[in-house]
Amino acid sequence: MKRSSLAPAVVLASVLVFNCGDNATYYLSAGFIQGKVTTTTGDTAIAGAVVRTFPPTCAVTTDAKGEYQLGYVMPDHYTITALKIGYMPGTAVISVAQGQTLVADIRLKGGSFTQGMALIPAAGHTFQMGSMNGNVIERPVHAVSFTYDFYMDTTEVTQADYGALTGYTPSRVTGDLLRPVERVNWFDAALYCNERSTLERLDTVYSYTAKQVWDEVGYQTCIVLGNIAVDFTKNGYRLPTEAEWEYACRAGTTGDFYWGGNYPPATLTDTAAIDDNAVWWHNSNNVTARVGTKLPNAFGLYDMSGNVWEWCNDNFTFYGSDSLVDPFGPGTEAGSLLRGGSDYNMDINLRSACREYHSADVLSDWLTIGFRCVKR
């Protein structure tokens, strides 16, 4: 099979050559995807890159020659993502028909991460939200479907991002403005979303009739908004719904962790995989890290597990068993849901389905709370 020598059209573009042949081995309806992960010039192999797909098939690691193979792939449209710490993700989009063997070479550009927003392909998709392998508030597992796609920040909002709009950085951990902002309550996050919308001449999603500000001894200014309402019809930035957050975190996976495997980790290899994907108790020394230092998920989202807990738009409620379409959570007042775990947390809190909740006005050193934004 011959690989193209054409240069990628954009930074994250991939060069694809298809070889549409019959695959008569083992499972007649399955196909294979194989290729090589290299630098942008195409002449230096990148060994150890993790290759993931959406919809998920299996995760593989490139060998010493930068080559990979995904076997027994069922007919479908796939987004293949190659990930390596120190490089920006590379992607390829292909369609696999029955019995095809396709070549998808992927080129990675050096650089720790790309800040911005990723398109989350949710329209027409259904996933199983929740878990039977965790806390009671994660049950029952129930089906959630979406009728729309949405955009999500690829990283948690950084101290630099927050300071640029608000004029200050309230974080406990300082010294690097590319660390996530933390020690922000739900109201702070909502106001940031509104300011970001205004800056880009979009609609503001959050409205309120009162704003209360006071200084807590030893803390920064605390803000509480009265009679807050959320208008999901507005085209602007907001916090993700809990369903959007979990769908984006899972990126098509069904296990406890979006990089593969289930809780609890059984081997040293399992723990090493957590270290590669999350800033958590085992590797953080209880200090947040610069965003984008770990591997992203298959949607190109960094730090969905660990570093800081992330505010969601919803208030806490127990799950029901009914299937839901485009759920926005209970009520339109200030939310209380937290997702993702933090630098303080153990592996159980890093699971894609893990939920936590707290008062919307909390300002906490030990809980380490930040956020990321979404928009339609």
C-alpha positions as CSV (number, residue, x, y, z in Angstrom):
1,M,0.0,0.0,0.0
2,K,1.4,3.4,-1.0
3,R,1.2,6.3,1.3
4,S,0.8,9.8,-0.1
5,S,3.6,12.3,0.2
6,L,1.3,15.3,0.1
7,A,1.7,17.8,2.9
8,P,-1.3,18.3,5.2
9,A,-3.6,21.2,4.2
10,V,-4.0,22.5,7.8
11,V,-2.0,22.0,11.0
12,L,-4.0,19.0,12.2
13,A,-4.8,17.6,8.8
14,S,-4.0,14.0,8.1
15,V,-2.9,12.4,4.9
16,L,-5.1,9.4,3.9
17,V,-4.8,6.8,1.3
18,F,-7.5,4.1,1.0
19,N,-6.9,0.5,-0.1
20,C,-10.3,-1.0,-0.5
21,G,-9.7,-4.7,-0.5
22,D,-11.6,-7.7,0.7
23,N,-10.6,-8.9,4.2
24,A,-11.3,-12.6,4.4
25,T,-9.8,-13.1,7.8
26,Y,-11.8,-14.3,10.8
27,Y,-14.8,-12.0,10.7
28,L,-16.1,-11.2,7.2
29,S,-18.0,-8.0,8.1
30,A,-15.1,-6.4,10.0
31,G,-12.3,-4.3,8.6
32,F,-8.9,-3.0,9.6
33,I,-7.4,0.4,10.0
34,Q,-3.7,0.8,10.0
35,G,-1.2,3.6,9.5
36,K,1.8,5.5,10.8
37,V,2.0,8.5,13.1
38,T,4.8,10.9,12.3
39,T,5.9,14.5,12.7
40,T,4.5,17.1,10.2
41,T,7.3,16.4,7.7
42,G,6.3,12.8,7.6
43,D,9.8,11.4,8.0
44,T,10.1,11.0,11.8
45,A,8.1,8.3,13.4
46,I,6.4,9.0,16.7
47,A,6.5,5.9,18.9
48,G,4.2,5.5,21.9
49,A,1.4,7.7,20.6
50,V,-2.0,6.6,21.7
51,V,-4.5,6.1,18.9
52,R,-8.2,6.3,19.8
53,T,-11.4,6.3,17.7
54,F,-14.9,7.7,17.8
55,P,-17.1,5.6,17.8
56,P,-14.7,3.7,20.0
57,T,-13.1,0.4,18.8
58,C,-10.0,-0.1,20.9
59,A,-7.1,2.0,21.9
60,V,-3.6,1.1,20.6
61,T,-0.1,2.5,21.0
62,T,2.3,3.0,18.1
63,D,5.3,0.8,18.0
64,A,9.0,1.9,17.5
65,K,8.3,2.7,13.9
66,G,5.2,4.8,14.7
67,E,2.9,2.2,13.2
68,Y,-0.5,1.1,14.5
69,Q,-3.3,-1.3,13.6
70,L,-6.9,-1.3,14.7
71,G,-8.4,-4.7,14.1
72,Y,-11.9,-6.1,13.6
73,V,-13.5,-2.6,12.9
74,M,-17.2,-2.8,12.2
75,P,-18.5,-0.8,9.2
76,D,-19.0,2.9,10.3
77,H,-17.7,6.4,10.0
78,Y,-14.7,6.9,12.3
79,T,-12.7,9.8,13.6
80,I,-9.2,8.5,14.5
81,T,-7.2,10.6,16.9
82,A,-3.5,10.2,17.6
83,L,-2.3,11.6,21.0
84,K,1.1,12.2,22.5
85,I,2.2,14.4,25.3
86,G,4.2,17.2,23.8
87,Y,2.3,17.2,20.5
88,M,-1.0,18.6,19.4
89,P,-3.6,15.9,18.5
90,G,-3.9,14.7,14.9
91,T,-7.1,13.4,13.4
92,A,-8.3,11.4,10.4
93,V,-11.9,10.9,9.4
94,I,-12.7,7.8,7.3
95,S,-15.6,5.5,6.5
96,V,-15.0,1.7,6.8
97,A,-17.1,-0.6,4.7
98,Q,-17.5,-4.3,5.2
99,G,-14.1,-6.1,5.0
100,Q,-12.0,-3.1,4.1
101,T,-8.5,-2.5,5.1
102,L,-7.7,1.2,5.1
103,V,-4.5,3.2,5.7
104,A,-4.7,6.4,7.7
105,D,-1.4,8.1,8.3
106,I,-1.5,10.9,10.9
107,R,0.9,13.8,11.4
108,L,1.4,15.5,14.7
109,K,2.7,19.1,15.3
110,G,4.8,19.8,18.3
111,G,3.2,21.8,21.1
112,S,1.6,20.9,24.3
113,F,-2.0,21.8,23.4
114,T,-4.3,24.0,21.4
115,Q,-6.6,26.3,23.3
116,G,-9.9,26.9,21.7
117,M,-13.2,25.0,21.3
118,A,-13.8,21.5,20.0
119,L,-17.0,20.6,18.1
120,I,-18.7,17.8,20.0
121,P,-20.6,15.6,17.6
122,A,-23.7,14.9,19.7
123,A,-26.7,15.3,17.3
124,G,-28.4,11.9,16.7
125,H,-26.2,10.1,19.3
126,T,-27.4,8.3,22.5
127,F,-25.2,7.3,25.4
128,Q,-25.7,5.6,28.7
129,M,-25.4,8.2,31.5
130,G,-24.4,7.2,35.0
131,S,-22.7,4.1,36.5
132,M,-23.5,1.1,38.6
133,N,-19.8,1.0,39.6
134,G,-19.8,4.1,41.9
135,N,-21.9,6.2,44.2
136,V,-25.6,5.8,44.6
137,I,-26.2,9.2,43.1
138,E,-24.8,7.9,39.8
139,R,-27.7,5.4,39.5
140,P,-29.7,4.3,37.7
141,V,-27.9,4.2,34.4
142,H,-30.2,5.8,31.8
143,A,-30.2,6.7,28.1
144,V,-29.6,10.3,27.0
145,S,-30.0,11.5,23.4
146,F,-29.1,14.8,21.8
147,T,-30.7,16.6,18.8
148,Y,-27.8,19.1,18.5
149,D,-24.0,19.4,18.3
150,F,-22.2,21.8,20.6
151,Y,-18.8,23.4,21.2
152,M,-16.8,22.9,24.3
153,D,-13.5,24.5,25.5
154,T,-10.7,22.1,24.9
155,T,-9.1,23.2,28.3
156,E,-10.4,24.4,31.6
157,V,-10.5,28.2,31.8
158,T,-7.1,29.4,32.7
159,Q,-6.0,32.1,35.1
160,A,-4.9,34.1,32.1
161,D,-8.3,33.7,30.5
162,Y,-10.2,34.7,33.6
163,G,-7.9,37.6,34.5
164,A,-8.2,39.1,31.0
165,L,-12.0,39.5,31.5
166,T,-12.3,40.1,35.2
167,G,-9.1,41.9,36.0
168,Y,-8.0,39.5,38.8
169,T,-7.1,35.9,39.4
170,P,-8.5,34.4,42.7
171,S,-6.6,31.1,42.5
172,R,-5.0,29.3,45.4
173,V,-2.1,28.1,43.2
174,T,-0.3,30.9,41.5
175,G,2.9,31.4,39.5
176,D,1.7,30.1,36.2
177,L,-1.2,31.8,34.4
178,L,-1.8,28.7,32.3
179,R,-3.0,26.8,35.3
180,P,-6.7,26.5,35.6
181,V,-8.5,29.3,37.5
182,E,-9.9,27.9,40.8
183,R,-11.5,29.2,43.9
184,V,-14.4,30.5,41.8
185,N,-18.0,29.8,42.7
186,W,-20.9,29.1,40.3
187,F,-21.8,32.8,40.1
188,D,-18.3,33.8,39.1
189,A,-18.3,31.2,36.3
190,A,-21.7,32.4,35.0
191,L,-20.5,36.0,35.0
192,Y,-17.4,35.0,33.1
193,C,-19.6,33.3,30.5
194,N,-21.6,36.5,30.1
195,E,-18.5,38.7,29.8
196,R,-17.1,36.3,27.2
197,S,-20.3,36.4,25.2
198,T,-20.4,40.2,25.4
199,L,-16.8,40.5,24.2
200,E,-17.6,38.4,21.1
201,R,-20.9,40.2,20.5
202,L,-23.0,37.1,21.3
203,D,-26.1,36.8,23.4
204,T,-25.7,36.6,27.2
205,V,-27.3,33.4,28.5
206,Y,-27.5,34.3,32.2
207,S,-29.8,37.1,33.6
208,Y,-30.3,38.2,37.2
209,T,-32.0,41.0,39.2
210,A,-29.6,41.4,42.1
211,K,-25.9,41.1,42.7
212,Q,-24.5,40.8,46.2
213,V,-20.8,41.2,46.9
214,W,-19.0,40.8,50.2
215,D,-15.4,40.2,51.4
216,E,-14.8,37.1,53.4
217,V,-11.9,37.4,55.9
218,G,-8.8,35.8,54.3
219,Y,-10.7,35.3,51.0
220,Q,-11.4,37.2,47.9
221,T,-14.6,38.9,47.1
222,C,-17.6,36.6,47.1
223,I,-20.4,37.2,44.6
224,V,-24.0,35.9,44.7
225,L,-26.5,36.7,42.0
226,G,-30.2,36.9,42.9
227,N,-33.1,35.6,40.8
228,I,-30.8,34.1,38.2
229,A,-32.3,32.6,35.1
230,V,-30.7,30.6,32.2
231,D,-32.0,31.0,28.6
232,F,-30.8,28.1,26.6
233,T,-32.2,29.6,23.4
234,K,-29.6,32.3,23.5
235,N,-26.5,32.0,21.3
236,G,-23.8,32.6,23.8
237,Y,-21.4,31.0,26.3
238,R,-22.6,29.1,29.3
239,L,-21.7,26.2,31.6
240,P,-22.3,22.7,30.2
241,T,-25.3,20.8,31.3
242,E,-24.3,17.7,33.2
243,A,-25.4,15.5,30.3
244,E,-23.3,17.5,27.9
245,W,-20.3,17.2,30.2
246,E,-20.5,13.5,30.6
247,Y,-21.1,12.8,26.9
248,A,-18.1,15.0,26.0
249,C,-16.0,13.4,28.7
250,R,-16.8,9.8,27.6
251,A,-16.2,10.6,23.9
252,G,-18.0,7.4,23.0
253,T,-16.4,5.2,25.7
254,T,-18.5,3.1,28.0
255,G,-16.1,2.1,30.7
256,D,-15.2,4.0,33.9
257,F,-12.3,6.0,32.4
258,Y,-12.3,7.6,29.0
259,W,-8.8,6.3,28.3
260,G,-10.0,2.7,28.9
261,G,-10.3,0.4,31.8
262,N,-12.5,0.4,34.9
263,Y,-12.3,1.2,38.5
264,P,-10.5,0.1,40.6
265,P,-7.1,0.0,38.8
266,A,-5.7,-3.5,39.2
267,T,-2.1,-3.2,38.1
268,L,0.8,-0.7,38.0
269,T,0.1,-0.3,34.3
270,D,-3.5,0.8,35.1
271,T,-2.1,3.5,37.5
272,A,0.4,4.6,35.0
273,A,-2.4,5.1,32.5
274,I,-4.2,7.4,35.0
275,D,-1.0,9.4,35.4
276,D,-0.8,9.9,31.6
277,N,-4.3,11.2,31.5
278,A,-5.1,13.0,34.7
279,V,-3.6,15.4,37.3
280,W,-4.7,13.7,40.6
281,W,-3.6,12.8,44.1
282,H,-1.0,10.3,42.9
283,N,1.0,12.7,40.8
284,S,0.1,16.3,41.7
285,N,1.4,16.9,45.2
286,N,-2.0,18.6,45.8
287,V,-1.1,21.3,43.3
288,T,-2.9,22.0,40.0
289,A,-0.9,21.8,36.8
290,R,-0.8,23.8,33.6
291,V,-3.8,22.9,31.4
292,G,-3.1,20.5,28.6
293,T,-0.1,18.6,30.1
294,K,-1.9,15.3,30.0
295,L,-3.4,13.3,27.1
296,P,-6.7,14.6,25.8
297,N,-9.7,12.3,25.2
298,A,-10.9,11.3,21.7
299,F,-12.7,14.6,21.2
300,G,-9.5,16.6,21.9
301,L,-10.6,17.7,25.4
302,Y,-7.9,18.0,28.1
303,D,-8.2,17.5,31.8
304,M,-11.7,16.2,31.8
305,S,-10.5,14.0,34.7
306,G,-8.5,15.7,37.4
307,N,-6.8,19.1,37.8
308,V,-9.9,20.9,39.0
309,W,-13.5,20.0,39.6
310,E,-15.7,21.7,37.0
311,W,-19.0,23.5,37.5
312,C,-22.0,22.3,35.4
313,N,-25.1,24.4,34.8
314,D,-27.5,22.0,36.5
315,N,-28.7,21.7,40.1
316,F,-28.3,18.4,41.8
317,T,-31.1,15.9,41.5
318,F,-31.3,12.1,41.7
319,Y,-31.4,10.3,38.4
320,G,-34.6,8.6,37.1
321,S,-34.7,5.6,34.8
322,D,-36.5,7.3,31.9
323,S,-34.7,8.0,28.6
324,L,-34.1,11.7,28.1
325,V,-33.6,14.0,25.1
326,D,-31.6,17.2,25.4
327,P,-31.9,17.3,29.3
328,F,-31.2,20.7,30.8
329,G,-31.4,19.6,34.5
330,P,-33.9,20.8,37.1
331,G,-34.8,24.5,37.3
332,T,-33.1,27.6,35.9
333,E,-31.5,28.8,39.1
334,A,-27.9,28.6,40.1
335,G,-26.4,25.2,39.7
336,S,-24.6,23.0,42.1
337,L,-23.2,20.1,40.1
338,L,-19.5,19.4,39.9
339,R,-17.7,16.9,37.6
340,G,-14.3,15.6,36.8
341,G,-12.3,15.4,40.1
342,S,-9.3,17.4,40.9
343,D,-5.6,17.4,41.9
344,Y,-6.7,16.4,45.5
345,N,-8.8,13.4,44.4
346,M,-8.4,9.6,44.3
347,D,-9.0,7.5,41.2
348,I,-12.7,6.9,42.1
349,N,-13.4,10.6,41.5
350,L,-11.8,10.5,38.0
351,R,-14.4,8.2,36.5
352,S,-16.5,9.7,33.7
353,A,-19.8,9.2,35.6
354,C,-18.6,10.6,39.0
355,R,-20.8,13.4,40.4
356,E,-20.3,15.8,43.2
357,Y,-22.4,18.8,44.3
358,H,-21.9,21.9,46.5
359,S,-23.5,25.2,47.3
360,A,-23.3,27.6,44.3
361,D,-21.7,30.3,46.4
362,V,-18.9,28.0,47.8
363,L,-15.3,29.3,47.7
364,S,-13.1,26.4,48.6
365,D,-9.4,25.7,48.9
366,W,-9.8,22.0,49.4
367,L,-12.3,21.3,46.7
368,T,-10.4,23.0,43.9
369,I,-13.2,24.1,41.6
370,G,-12.9,25.6,38.1
371,F,-14.9,25.4,34.9
372,R,-15.0,25.3,31.1
373,C,-17.5,26.8,28.7
374,V,-19.8,25.5,26.0
375,K,-21.9,27.2,23.3
376,R,-24.2,26.0,20.5
